[in-house]
Amino acid sequence: MKQIGIVIMILGLGLTLFTAVTFFTREKVVDLGVVEITKNQPHYLNWSPFIGMAVMVVGGFMIYLDKKKG
């Protein structure tokens, strides 16, 4: 359980440091037989750094429970 808690804390640290992800999808604009025009459409996924902190607290609580039990 301690290893899972450490992994969750590292995940929470990553969520705290990197609060946004951008990814692109291709969108067809014009299709005229052999001529095809596409564009890359950006999509943004944002979250609060407090979510990462909450995940780190959960990981720390798991490590605490493992030390208390063993």
PLY file of the C-alpha trace (Angstrom):
ply
format ascii 1.0
element vertex 70
property float x
property float y
property float z
element edge 69
property int vertex1
property int vertex2
end_header
0.00 0.00 0.00
2.99 2.25 0.60
4.10 1.95 -3.04
0.61 2.85 -4.27
0.61 5.88 -1.96
3.95 7.03 -3.36
2.70 6.66 -6.95
-0.45 8.64 -6.08
1.65 11.39 -4.48
3.84 11.63 -7.60
0.70 11.79 -9.75
-0.65 14.58 -7.53
2.63 16.49 -7.83
2.41 16.23 -11.61
-1.19 17.47 -11.55
-0.13 20.41 -9.37
2.81 21.41 -11.58
1.13 20.88 -14.96
-2.36 22.35 -14.81
-3.26 22.09 -18.49
-3.00 19.71 -21.43
-3.41 20.70 -25.05
-4.15 18.17 -27.75
-4.99 18.53 -31.44
-7.48 16.84 -33.73
-7.61 17.06 -37.51
-10.73 18.60 -38.94
-11.64 18.38 -42.60
-12.46 21.86 -43.94
-12.83 21.29 -47.69
-13.12 18.07 -49.67
-13.25 18.60 -53.46
-12.43 15.18 -54.92
-8.65 14.96 -54.99
-8.22 18.30 -53.19
-8.62 18.03 -49.44
-7.95 20.79 -46.93
-7.64 20.00 -43.23
-6.77 22.04 -40.17
-5.50 21.15 -36.73
-8.10 22.05 -34.12
-6.62 22.62 -30.62
-8.48 21.37 -27.54
-7.58 22.49 -24.04
-8.05 20.54 -20.81
-7.49 22.67 -17.69
-7.78 21.83 -13.99
-7.09 23.56 -10.72
-3.81 22.93 -8.88
-5.93 22.23 -5.79
-6.96 18.94 -7.40
-3.30 17.90 -7.49
-2.88 18.90 -3.86
-5.93 16.85 -2.88
-4.51 13.82 -4.71
-1.22 14.27 -2.84
-3.11 14.35 0.47
-4.81 11.06 -0.45
-1.41 9.51 -1.23
0.03 10.79 2.03
-2.94 9.40 3.94
-2.37 5.98 2.33
1.29 6.04 3.39
0.24 7.11 6.91
-2.23 4.22 7.16
0.44 1.76 6.01
2.90 2.96 8.69
0.19 2.87 11.35
-0.80 -0.69 10.43
2.70 -2.15 10.18
0 1
1 2
2 3
3 4
4 5
5 6
6 7
7 8
8 9
9 10
10 11
11 12
12 13
13 14
14 15
15 16
16 17
17 18
18 19
19 20
20 21
21 22
22 23
23 24
24 25
25 26
26 27
27 28
28 29
29 30
30 31
31 32
32 33
33 34
34 35
35 36
36 37
37 38
38 39
39 40
40 41
41 42
42 43
43 44
44 45
45 46
46 47
47 48
48 49
49 50
50 51
51 52
52 53
53 54
54 55
55 56
56 57
57 58
58 59
59 60
60 61
61 62
62 63
63 64
64 65
65 66
66 67
67 68
68 69
